[in-house]
């Protein structure tokens, strides 16, 4: 069939909205008619080059990362199923999980679906079953799909392992948010940080991920949630999601946390900036006290290796520094669980969407994100 998609032909260019050809699903795959796609910062990392493989690695893996259809945060309706699909049927409503979950690899078997072995294919952008493409440009060029889903298109073909079935009555445009940003942020606090009732938590960066880390920390029972961001309206908005205090910088937050805890510092800190840079790690870890934990959820440039960290302080105060992907969640369990919380009025999703765009407005959506105008912009189809 013919459809349209936002394609990034190479880094440091704009998204190009074009007609494409979409094949029917093959074994283990489904075709999904999408209702909406979130504009997540991870796609911006493709534009800036932060998430681009170096030529040697790409050659070693025998993959061509570009051109690629963007988008990895979407929800929609299954309109066609390929041979061998057993868990889905036409008409089912699904959230697309940006990390596939096969359910059989060692990580999945241990309850760590965010580390599913199929995640090794996320930047390859091909179908996980046979590493070929179902998406082609009008000129016949194979197109990759961001995180093996490619939600910057009203229709896509994905693996059954990337789909999480949800209740039919849930609004698909809000459910799309749980495919990445909400689960990643909420899980950063609840799973990776392990926030407990009565703790003090600092969240650095108040985009789509950070605001949900605030929400997760508050729901986990934190006594103080200090939200850090240079943008005034985001700090004000953080109170809606459960922040008790706000600061414009890490330095300002350090003074506030010291005051709130009588110098003991926070139990947990979460780095959720648009880009993780090595110079942010030491200031984040200085916010946590003895036995405290710092969580790095923000994505750093793929080749960055330099990090500032006081190892003496880390050792003698027994601090922990941990990484986090997809909120260290199990999407097949946590996506339906979060949507139940939304249905009960306990999880805020409507308040996250600050602007909606057509597919043709994708570049404007990302410009608005760069200028700090959005918590989460969303393309609706």
C-alpha positions, 0 to 999 in steps of 0.5 A: 500500500501507499502511505506517507512518512517523515524520513531522515535521509542523513544526520543534521538535516530536517525530516522529509515528509514523503510518500512511501510504499509499505509491504504487507506483514510477513511471518510474525508481523502486523500492520498497524494503523496509528492514531498518534505518535509522540515527538520524543527527544530520542529521534532528535538524537538521530538528527544531531548525530548523537545516536548515529553509529560510527562508519566502522561499527555500521560496516561491522554490523553490515547495516545502513542506518539511514535513511530512517523513518522516525518515531518510536512512541505510538499507538493504534489498531491492528489492521492486518496480521501476518502468518504465525501471529498468535497474540494479536488479531485485526481490530486489536488496539496496541501500544508500540513498545520501543524495545521489543519483548520476545519473552524467551531470551535470558533477560525477558525470562528474568523479568527484565524485558527492557533488556530483551536481546531483540533490543540489539536491533533498535538502531538497525531499524529493520524487521526483527524476524529477518532483518529486511525492510517493509518500508520503501521510498518512492524510488525503491530505497529500503527505509529503516524504522526508528526502534523497529517501529517507525511511528512517524507514519499513519501506517507501519509494519512491526513485529508482534514482539513490539506490540502490547495489546490494550483495552479498546476503550482507552484513548489511543492518542494518550496511550501512545505516550506510554510507549516510551516517555511516560514509562521511561520517566515513571520507571526511572523513579519507581524502578531504577531509583527505587524511590521509597516513601518519605525520601527526598528526590531530585529530578534534573530536566523537565521534558517528557521523561523528567516530568514523568520521573517527577510523577513517578517519585510523587506516586512512590511516596517521596516526601520532597520532589525537587524539580530542576529546569531553567525554563520557568513555566516547566518548573511551575508545571512540575507542581501539577505532577507532584513536585514539592519544590523547584530550582532553575539549576543544579546549584540552586537545587543543591542549596534547597536540598541541603535546607530541606534535609538538614544537610543529609542531602537527597536519597535519589537523583535522576538525570533526565536532561535532553542530552546527558553530558559527562560534566553533569554526573559529578554535580548530580552525585553531589546532590545525594547523601550517604548510600544515595543513588544517582540514575542516568536516564538521559541519552549521551552522545554515542561516542562520549566516554569522559565523565566527571565523578569523584570516586573518593566520595562515591566509595566512602559514602557508598553511593550508587550510579546506575543506568536506565533504559525504558524505566527498567520496565517490563512493557508487557506488564507496565504499559497496561498497569500505567494505563489502568492508573490513568483510567483511575485518574491517578496517572496524568497523561492529558496534562503532558501534551502541550501541542499537537501537529500534523505529520507535515508539522514534524519539523515545527514540533521539534523546533518547539521542543528545542525552544522549550515550548513543549513537555510532549508534542504529539503528531495526530493522524 
